[in-house]
């Protein structure tokens, strides 16, 4: 393998009932080539500390709606919200259709929400890793997937830690 070989970037994924979240963990990618299709996501770009070339085509487990899916090029990563083609679709057991274990693909447990978890689909409730609600509300507003009038009330957040007990000191 030579230094000019294209390698897949590190990718993280999570899902909800209606969407799949993808994050390509690559810094400072300028003008990436991104294609969101009904059965795949394609990324090609140069980035990271070493300014290497990265490329990956992810064949998805099920179809998505490319018109309602979006990508966001942030300074530290590229994020995707992929809207599942069937709004009432069940949870996917895996991201890829080939069901292989890819070394570059990992679960994003900060964004993950299990199928049986109840609560607000995109809010700061279960499975969000603490305080992630505003982030997803902002992203969904950008693609028109959430009512912009729905605002979290910070005063309601005080009750979330009511079950916390003091931890005895270790001796």
C-alpha positions in Angstrom: 0.0 0.0 0.0 1.4 3.4 -1.0 0.9 6.8 0.7 -1.4 7.8 -2.1 -3.9 5.0 -1.4 -7.4 6.1 -0.5 -8.7 4.8 2.8 -12.1 5.0 4.4 -12.5 7.7 7.1 -13.7 6.9 10.6 -17.5 6.8 10.6 -19.9 6.7 13.5 -23.7 6.0 13.3 -26.8 6.1 15.4 -30.5 5.9 14.6 -34.0 6.8 15.7 -37.3 5.5 14.4 -37.3 7.8 11.4 -33.7 8.9 10.9 -30.1 7.6 10.8 -27.3 9.8 12.0 -23.9 9.5 10.3 -20.7 11.3 11.4 -17.5 11.3 9.4 -14.8 12.1 11.9 -12.4 14.1 9.7 -11.2 17.6 10.4 -10.8 20.4 7.9 -12.3 18.8 4.8 -12.6 21.4 2.1 -15.2 20.8 -0.7 -15.9 17.1 -0.1 -17.6 15.1 -2.8 -20.8 13.8 -1.1 -23.6 11.9 -2.8 -26.7 10.8 -0.9 -28.7 8.2 -2.8 -31.7 6.0 -1.8 -29.5 3.0 -1.0 -26.1 4.5 -0.3 -24.0 7.4 1.0 -20.7 8.3 -0.8 -18.0 10.5 0.6 -14.6 11.5 -0.9 -12.4 14.2 0.5 -9.0 15.3 1.8 -8.7 16.2 5.4 -7.3 15.4 8.8 -4.0 16.4 10.3 -2.1 14.7 7.6 -4.3 16.0 4.7 -4.8 12.5 3.4 -7.4 11.4 0.8 -10.4 9.5 2.2 -13.2 7.8 0.3 -16.1 5.5 1.3 -19.3 4.3 -0.2 -21.7 3.0 2.4 -24.4 0.6 1.1 -27.3 1.1 3.4 -29.3 -1.6 5.1 -32.6 -0.1 3.8 -33.6 2.8 1.6 -33.6 6.4 2.6 -35.2 9.5 1.2 -32.4 11.5 -0.4 -34.6 14.6 -0.8 -35.3 14.8 2.9 -31.7 13.8 4.0 -29.0 16.4 4.6 -25.2 16.7 5.3 -23.5 19.4 7.3 -19.8 20.2 6.9 -18.6 21.2 10.3 -15.0 22.1 11.1 -14.3 18.9 13.0 -16.5 16.5 11.2 -19.2 16.0 8.5 -22.6 15.1 9.8 -25.6 13.5 8.0 -29.2 13.2 8.9 -30.6 10.4 6.7 -34.4 10.2 6.6 -35.6 6.6 6.3 -37.8 6.1 3.2 -40.6 4.7 5.3 -41.5 7.0 8.2 -42.8 4.1 10.2 -39.8 2.0 9.5 -38.4 -0.2 12.2 -34.9 0.1 13.7 -32.2 -1.3 11.5 -30.1 -4.1 13.0 -27.0 -2.7 11.1 -26.1 0.3 9.0 -24.8 -1.6 6.0 -26.5 -4.0 3.7 -23.5 -6.3 3.5 -23.7 -6.9 7.3 -19.9 -7.1 7.6 -18.0 -5.7 10.5 -16.1 -2.7 9.1 -13.0 -1.4 11.0 -13.9 2.2 10.2 -17.5 2.0 11.4 -18.6 2.4 15.0 -21.8 3.1 16.9 -22.3 6.6 18.2 -23.7 6.0 21.7 -24.0 9.7 22.4 -26.7 9.9 19.8 -28.1 6.4 20.0 -31.7 5.7 21.2 -32.9 2.2 21.5 -36.2 1.2 19.9 -37.9 0.5 23.2 -36.8 3.8 24.8 -39.7 6.2 25.3 -39.7 10.0 25.4 -39.1 12.8 23.0 -37.8 11.5 19.6 -35.3 14.3 19.3 -35.3 16.0 22.6 -32.8 15.8 25.5 -34.5 12.7 27.0 -33.3 9.1 27.1 -30.3 8.0 25.1 -29.0 11.5 24.4 -25.9 11.5 26.5 -26.9 14.6 28.4 -28.1 17.9 26.9 -28.1 16.9 23.2 -31.7 18.1 22.6 -30.9 21.6 21.4 -28.3 20.3 18.9 -30.7 18.0 17.2 -33.6 20.5 17.3 -31.3 23.0 15.5 -30.3 20.4 12.9 -33.8 19.3 12.3 -35.0 22.9 11.9 -32.4 23.3 9.2 -34.1 20.5 7.2 -37.6 21.4 8.2 -38.2 18.3 10.3 -39.3 19.9 13.6 -41.6 22.7 14.6 -39.5 25.8 15.4 -42.0 26.8 18.1 -41.1 23.8 20.2 -38.7 25.1 22.7 -37.3 23.3 25.7 -38.0 25.1 29.0 -34.7 25.2 31.1 -36.8 25.3 34.3 -38.2 21.9 33.5 -34.7 20.5 33.4 -34.3 20.9 37.2 -36.5 17.9 37.9 -34.4 15.5 35.8 -31.8 14.9 38.6 -34.4 14.4 41.3 -33.5 10.7 41.6 -29.8 11.4 42.3 -28.7 10.5 45.7 -25.5 11.5 47.4 -22.7 9.0 46.9 -21.0 7.8 50.1 -17.3 8.5 50.3 -14.8 5.8 49.7 -12.6 5.0 52.7 
